[in-house]
C-alpha cells in the first residue's frame, strides 16, 4: 500500500471551494495535469468521469463519496491497482479553509503509481488556492 497526504490553507469559504470542485470541466483552469476531462452525469456519488493528463492515455474514475461543502473521494482502478483520492474541505477558525488531498493506493503497481499520481498535488493545491482567492462569486 502507498499513501500520501498534502494540504493547503485557503482564504475562502467551503462554499467557494465546493463550487470549484463541482465544476469538473473547470478543473483545467487550476490543474495543469489535466488536458481533457469529462463528467458523465451529475457531480454525485456513483458518477464517473474521464480524464486525460497531458501526453498520457485517458482513464476513467468514479466519484465514490460526494458530500456538498465537505469534499469528495474518487476511485480509479487500472490493471488491478486501486487509487483512492480524498479531497476534503475543513473550515478553519480564521474563516478560511484547509483543503487536504489524501491518497491511498493498493495493488501490484501501488509503489509505481504513487509518485505519478501525487507528484503534482502541491502545484494543484496552489492552483486551487490562487483560483479560490481571486474572487468570491
N, C-alpha and C positions, 0 to 999 in steps of 0.2 A: 504494500500500500504506500502511496505517496500523498503527502498533504502539504498545503501551503495556505497562508493567510496574509492578507495585505489590507491596510485601512488608510483612510484619509479623512480629515475633518473639513467640512464644507460649511460656509456661511450661507445656508439655505434651509428651507423648511422641508419636512418629509414630503409634503405635497409637491414641491418643486422637483425633488429628486424622483418621486414616483412618476411625474409627468414625463421626465426624460427616459426613465426605464420603460414605461408603457409605449413610448413612441419608437418602436423597434426599427422602423425604416430610418429614423433619425440617428441611430447609434453611430452611423458612419461619420457624423459630424464631430464626435468626440472620441472615437475609437479607430485609430489608423490601421488596426489589424482586421478591418472588415472592408472587403472590396464590394461585396454584394450580400444583401440579407433580405429575406422574405418571410414574413409571418403568415402561417396558414390557418388563419382564424383569429379569434379574439385573444387578447393578452390575458390568458387564464390557464389554470392548471389543465393539463391534457393536450394543449395546443402545441404543435411542432413548428419549427422554423428551420429554414435552410440558410446556411451562412458559408461564404467563400472568402477565406483570407487571401490577401494579395499573393499571387504566384502559387497557389495551392488548390487542391481539389475541394469542392464543396462538401459539406457534411450536414446531416440533419440532427437537430437537438429537440428535446421535448421539455416544455415547462412542466415541472412536476409538483411545484408548490408556489402558488402566487398569492400574496397577501397584500392588498392595497395599502400603500403608505408604509409598509413594513419591509417589503423586499420580495425576492423571488429566487427560486432554485431551478436550474436546468440540468438536464442529463443528456449526455452524448455517449453512445456505445459504438466503438469502432474495432472490428476484429477481436471481439471478446474483452476489450479494455473499456471500462466504465468510468466516465469523467462526470463528476457532480460538482457544480459550481453554485455556491450560495452568494446572493447579492443582498446584503442586509443594510437597512436604514435604521440607525439608532439616534433618537433625539438626544441632544446634549443640553446640560443646564445653561450653557451660554446662549441657547436659542438656535444654534446650528445643528448639524448632524454629523455623525461618524458613519461613513459608508465602508463596509467591510466585504471583501471578496474572499470566500473561503473555498478551498478546493480539496476534494478527496478523489483519488484515482486508484482503482483496483484493476487487476487483470495482468495479462502477460506483458504488456508494454507500459505499465504504470511509470516506471523509472524513466523511460524514454519520453513519454508524453508530458510528464510533469513540467520540465523546463520549457517545453514548447508552448504549453497551454498558459502558463503563468508568467512567462518571461517578460511580457509587456504590461502586466497588471499595474505597475506603478505609473507608467505613462497613461494608461487608460483611465485610472482614477484621477490623475492630474487633469486629463482632458475633460472628464465629467465635472470636476471641480470648477475649471475655467468656464465651462458652458453654464453650469448652475449659478455661478456668481455673476455672470454677465448682466442678467436682468431677471426679474421675477415676473412671470406673466400674471 
